[in-house]
Amino acid sequence: MTSLLTEGFKCRVSSVLNKNTKEYGKDNMFDKTEDTCWNSHQGTPQFVVIQFPQGDGVKVTELQIMFQGGFVGKDCEILFNTAEQKEFQHLQYFYPKDINTLQSFPNNENPQQTGIKELKIIFPTSTDFFGRITIYKLDVL
């Protein structure tokens, strides 16, 4: 499967730990370095929004995330919108394990959905007492 995070995609996040974007910013999820990460500030919910540059949108088959154990989202949801519908709609729920390895979540709920322009990954709660999320790698296939 091929990554949909091609050149020109945009990302925004709910927060960054101590506003320190150099050490904990969103770009660290995509730099292919296992030593860097996005770390949210405390509080819930946390989220990541990805905008795809492809003109006609994309079809999402899988989400891959590597969390830091102890800072993992619980009972997560993926939302999407299209060029026609600007409001986010439900794509699927996923339930990560509290571990440090790369986890894959196939799109089993809406596998035929095409034309996706944006994904919003919501972490309503966290395994961290303060609601922080730490992600070392994120990819959309």
N, C-alpha and C positions, 0 to 999 in steps of 0.2 A: 504494500500500500504506500501511497505517496503523501507526503506532508502537504497540507493546504496552506501552510504558513510560508508563502512565497514572498519574494521581495515586494515591499510596499504595504504589507499588512500593518494594521494599527492595533494597539492594545492600550487599555486603561484599566486601572485597578481601584478598588475601594479605598485603600490606604497603604501607606508605607511606614514601617517601624521608625519612629522618631523623625519622620520626613527625610531620612537618609537614603536618597535615591541612588547614590553611588554604590553603597554596599548592599542595599536591600531592594532596589528598584525593580520594576516590572521587566526590564530588558534582560535581567539575569535568568529568567525562565527559558530564554531562547538562545543563549550564547553557547550552548553545547559544552559548558564547563561545569563539572560536578562540584566545584568549590564555591559557586555563587548561587544565590537564590533570591526569590521575592519573599519578603517577610512582611506580613500585614501588621498594622498597629492593633491594639486590643479592641474588642467590641465585635458585636455580630449584628447583622450578617456581613460577611466579606464577599467580594465578587471580583471576577475578571471578565472583561468584555473584549472580544476580538472582532475587528472589522476586516473582511476579506476584500482585496482589491479587484478580484475577478469580476468583470462587468456583469455577467449573467448570474452571479452567485455560485455557490458550491453545493455539493452533496456530501454530508458528513457521515462517514462510516464508523469512525472510532475516535475516542478521546484517550490520550495517554498522559498520565501525571505521575511525577515522583515527588512525594511529600517528604518532609522530615517527620519521623515518628514522634508522636506527642503533640504535633501541630497540624493535625489532619482534619479536613472537613468531614462532617457527619451528615448523612441524609441529604446529599447534594442534588441539585437540579440544573439541567441545561435548558436554557431558553434560546429562541432564535427569532429573527425577523427577516423579511424579504424586502425587495425593492417595492413591491406592491403593498405589503402590510408593514407599517413602521413600528407597531407595538409588538413587544416581545410575546411569544407564544411558547407553550411547553413543548420541548423535544423529548426529554427523558429524565428520569431520576437515576442516580448512581450512588453506590455505597462503598466508599473506599475502606481499605483495611488500615489500621494504625501501624504502618510499617514504612521502612525507608527505601523500598524497591519500586521500580517502575511498574505502574498498574495500568491495565488497559480496560476500557469500558466501551464495548461495541454498541452502536446505535441499534438496539433491538426494538425500541418502541415505535419509531418512525423512520424505518430504513429507506423509504421511497421519497422522503422530503428533499426537494431540490430548490435551487434558487436562494440559498441561505446567504445573506449579506453580513449578518452579525450573529455571534454567539455570546451569550451571557452565562457564565458558570457561577452559580450561587452556592455559597457555603453558609447555610443558616446557623450552624453551630460548629464547634470545634472540639477536638479531644483535649485542647489546651484550656485550662480553667479560665483564662482571660479572653478566649475567643480568637487568638492569633492563628494565622495560617502561614505555613512555610512551604514553598514549592521550588524545587530545584530544576525540574524540567516539565514543560507542558508542550504537547503537540496535538494537532488535529489532523486526522487522516481522512 
